[in-house]
Amino acid sequence: MTEKPVEEMSFEEAMAELEKVVTRLEQGEVALEESITLYERGAALKARCDAKLAEAQEKVEQIRLGEDGTPAGTAPFESK
């Protein structure tokens, strides 16, 4: 696992590290204190993945299609 700050990770980096955290926790071979640290890191990684997915969804939802069905540009995102 890396010590890279979660807020600087790409979606792919966060997801890969989250998978490692889950694997280590599932194996059950870590001490209680380390389990707590891993769980906290995993929660932060999950939040990062959720945020990056939400960003991507907002971008995709804003793609406008022209009359012929081809992408014609984007529209500004409006919060719901």
Secondary structure by P-SEA (a helix, b strand, c coil): ccccccccccaaaaaaaaaaaaaaaaaccccaaaaaaaaaaaaaaaaaaaaaaaaaaaaaaacccccccccccccccccc
